[in-house]
Structure formats: C-alpha cells, structure tokens
Amino acid sequence: MNDLPELRRPLTKDPAVLRRLRRDVRQYAARAGLAGLPLRNLLFAVNEAVTNVVLHGGARGVLVVRADADAVHVEVIDDSGALSHRHLTRAPDPGHGPGWGLWLIRQVCDEVRLDHPGGHTRLRLLLQR
C-alpha cells in the first residue's frame, strides 16, 4: 500500500485528541490492509505507547504511521527522551503494576526498536500484514 500518505498526529494530554488519534490510526491501518488480530494488536500497541508518552514521558510528541507493501510502521516520538532500552527490555514484575505496557507491546508487534534522535525518544513498531 505505497499509495497511502503517511499519517502524522501530535500527541497531547487532551482526551479528545487521543480519541481522534486512535480512530485515525484504526482507519489508516484498515485502509492499509490490516484486519482482525493484527489490526487489534496495532491499536493496542499504539494506545499503550501513546499512553506512556502522556503519563510517563513529556506528554508531548508526534505519532507517525506509514504503510508499505509488507507492513504498517509506527513511530511514537516523545519529546522527553526519557524511555531507555532498560525500560523496553525488562520483564515486568508480576507482583507490581508498572512495566506491562512495553512488555505487551513487544509481544504483539513483529518488531520494536528504540532510539533517541535529537534527544527525543522514538519508539518504532512494525506489524506485518
């Protein structure tokens, strides 16, 4: 699906903005050919990543979604730069609440990468079609 333009949305704490963002991602991914469990996994992963930015990061950033012939690619960019590889790779403690979101993102996505361009945090998610 190379004919779909990339979807780019700002991240803020505004609940109305977040609802529109989830709707826009769902519509974009469906047009890109995701359906069923892969679509639900993408929506779950995006929701978790965006929620992490709003609750634990800088509460501001950008979401970028694009599709190619094989996959849907998502970048969640957090202005704070606070997310580390340690956060991403650690297993959650079953007796303690935090840490499950990133672990679950790693379980449902085909690929998860983290880098820090320009001091920001960029979480890259890939779900194959």
N, C-alpha and C positions, 0 to 999 in steps of 0.2 A: 504494500500500500504506500508507494512513494508519492502518490498524488495528494495525500493529506498534509496540509501545512502543520507545522509544529504548534502545539498548544502551550501558551505561556500565561501563567497567572501569578499574581502577587500573593504572598502568604501574610495574613494578619490574624489578630485575635478575634476579629469580628465574626460571630457565628453565621451571619447571613452570607458573608464572603466564603466561608468554609463550606456551607451547604451548596452554594453555586459551584464551587470548585469540584466537589465530589460529583455533582451532576454532570459538569462539563467533562470530567475525566471518564465517567461511565459512557457518555455519548461518544466521545472520541475513540475510546478503546473498542466499543461495539462497531463503529464505522471502520476501524482498522482490522476487524475480523475476530476479535476475542469474544468468546461466548462461554456460557457455563462456568465450570470451576476456574479456568484461567482468568476469566473476567472478574469473578468474585475475589480471587486471590490478589489480582492487581488492585482492586478497590480497597481491599483490606490493607494491603501493604502501603498504599498511598495514604490512606486515612491514618494509619499508625505513624508513618514518617512525618506527616504534616502536624499531627497532634504533638509529636515530640518537639518539633520546632516551636510550636505555640506555647507548650507547657514547660519545656526544659531548656530550650535554646534561646535565641534572641527575639522570638515572637515575630520576626520579620524575615522575609526571604522571597524566593521565587520557586515555582513549580514549572517544570518544562516536560512536556510529553511529546514524543515523536514515534512514528511507526516506520518500519521498513518491511521488506518482503518476508522477513523471518520472525520479527519480534516487535513488541512495544517497549520502548525505552523511556524511563522516567528519571529525571534529575530533581531532587529536592535540595535546594540551596538555602542554607541557614546563614544569616549574616553574622551570627555569633562566633562560628568556628569552634564551638565547644565539644562537639562529638568527636571521640577519639576511636582509634582502632580497638582499644581495650573495651570500650563500650560495645562495639559492634561484635566482637568475637567471644565475649564471655558468656558462659551458660548462666541462665537465671537461677537464683536460689529458690527452690520450691516453697520454702517457709517464709519468703519475703516477697512482697509485691512487685517492686520495680524491676525492670530489665526484660520483661517478657515480650514487649513490643518488637524490639530489634531482633530478638531470637526468633520470634514468629515470622518476621519479615524474611529472615534468612531461610526459613523452612518453605515458604510459599513462592519465593522468586527463584528463577533459574540462575540468576546471577545478582550479586550485591557487591558494590565497590564503594569505597570511601576515599576521598581526597580533600585537600584544603587549598584550592586555588585562591590567591589573593587574600588569604586569611579567613575565608569563609569555609563552611563545611558543605561539601557536595556529596550527597548520598545518591548513588546511581543504582537503579533497579532495572532488571530486564526480565520480561516474561515472553517466552517463545509462543508462537501461535501454533 
